[in-house]
Amino acid sequence: MKRATLYTDGGARGNPGPAGIGFVLTGIGSEPILYKEYIGKGTNNQAEYKALLAGVLRAKKEGVQDLMCYLDSELVVKQVRGEYRVKNEELKLYLIEIKKLLPVFASISFQHVPRKKNAIADRLVNEALDAHIFADGL
């Protein structure tokens, strides 16, 4: 059974403001899959959800069957697990998309980790934001 670990992060400078996402998917091959993207204006929570969705979609594409997801957003972890209600309408849409993907996996879990244990995904978010800001000359 193909197992993988996913670390995701999202962030916005200004909240809302310029936002980026990043993820690290390991266990697929000898090298981890690193992903970063500037996603436009958004909030921290929107970016966190978009990062998780992007990472889960990539794991699906890679044929992962068992996926362990680590996020430094305790709020998103608890909302995805159903421990907290999602009040924001846009975040509800992201949650619906994530929940649609759950049956694709034999097992999938979501764990909160401190930011220091999510350093690579955090760095990818900042690289995406810095590249956009530098490119726009802001």
C-alpha positions in Angstrom: 0.0 0.0 0.0 1.4 3.4 -1.0 1.9 5.6 2.1 2.8 9.3 2.2 3.2 12.2 4.5 1.9 15.6 3.7 3.0 18.9 5.3 1.0 21.9 4.2 1.0 25.6 5.1 -0.7 28.8 3.8 -0.3 32.4 4.8 -1.3 35.9 4.0 0.6 39.1 4.6 -2.0 41.5 5.8 -4.9 39.0 6.4 -6.4 39.6 3.9 -3.5 40.4 1.7 -1.1 38.7 -0.7 -1.3 35.0 0.0 0.6 31.9 -0.8 0.6 28.1 -0.2 3.2 25.4 0.1 3.3 21.7 0.7 5.8 18.9 1.1 4.7 15.4 0.1 7.1 12.6 1.1 7.1 8.9 0.7 6.4 8.9 -3.0 9.9 8.5 -4.3 13.4 9.2 -3.2 12.9 12.9 -3.3 10.1 14.8 -1.6 7.6 16.7 -3.8 7.8 20.4 -3.0 5.1 22.8 -4.1 4.7 26.6 -3.7 2.2 29.0 -5.3 1.2 32.6 -5.0 -2.7 32.5 -4.8 -3.6 36.2 -4.9 -5.3 38.1 -2.2 -6.7 36.1 0.6 -6.8 35.3 4.3 -4.6 33.0 6.3 -7.4 30.5 6.7 -8.2 30.5 3.0 -4.6 29.9 2.2 -4.4 27.1 4.8 -7.4 25.4 3.2 -6.1 25.9 -0.3 -2.7 24.4 0.6 -4.3 21.3 2.2 -6.6 20.9 -0.9 -3.6 21.2 -3.3 -1.6 18.7 -1.3 -4.4 16.1 -1.0 -5.1 16.4 -4.7 -1.4 15.8 -5.5 -1.4 12.8 -3.2 -4.4 11.4 -5.1 -2.6 12.0 -8.4 0.4 10.1 -7.1 -1.8 7.1 -6.2 -1.3 7.4 -2.4 -3.6 5.2 -0.4 -2.6 6.0 3.2 -2.0 9.7 3.8 -1.0 11.5 7.0 -1.5 15.2 6.8 0.3 17.7 9.1 -0.7 21.3 9.4 0.3 24.1 11.8 -3.3 25.5 11.7 -5.1 24.0 14.6 -8.3 25.6 13.4 -8.3 23.9 10.0 -7.3 20.5 11.5 -10.2 20.7 14.0 -12.6 21.9 11.3 -11.6 19.1 8.9 -12.0 16.5 11.7 -15.4 17.9 12.4 -14.5 19.1 15.9 -15.2 22.7 15.1 -18.0 24.1 12.9 -17.0 26.1 9.8 -18.9 29.4 9.8 -17.2 31.2 6.9 -19.0 30.3 3.6 -15.9 30.3 1.4 -14.1 28.0 3.9 -17.1 25.7 3.8 -16.6 25.3 0.1 -13.0 24.3 0.6 -14.0 21.8 3.3 -16.6 20.3 1.0 -13.9 19.7 -1.7 -11.6 18.1 0.8 -14.3 15.8 2.1 -15.1 14.7 -1.4 -11.5 13.4 -1.7 -11.5 11.4 1.6 -13.0 8.2 0.1 -10.2 8.1 -2.5 -7.8 7.1 0.4 -7.8 3.8 2.4 -6.9 6.0 5.3 -6.3 9.7 5.8 -5.6 11.6 9.0 -5.0 15.2 10.0 -2.7 16.3 12.8 -1.8 19.7 14.2 2.0 20.3 14.5 3.9 23.3 15.8 5.2 25.7 13.2 8.8 24.6 13.8 7.8 21.1 12.7 6.3 22.5 9.5 9.3 24.6 8.6 9.7 23.5 5.0 6.1 24.1 4.0 6.3 27.5 5.8 9.4 28.4 3.9 7.7 27.5 0.6 4.8 29.8 1.4 7.3 32.7 2.1 9.2 31.9 -1.1 6.0 32.1 -3.1 5.1 35.4 -1.5 8.6 36.9 -1.8 8.8 36.0 -5.5 5.5 37.7 -6.2 6.3 40.8 -4.2 9.8 41.0 -5.9 8.3 40.4 -9.3 5.7 43.2 -8.8 8.3 45.5 -7.4 6.3 46.1 -4.2 
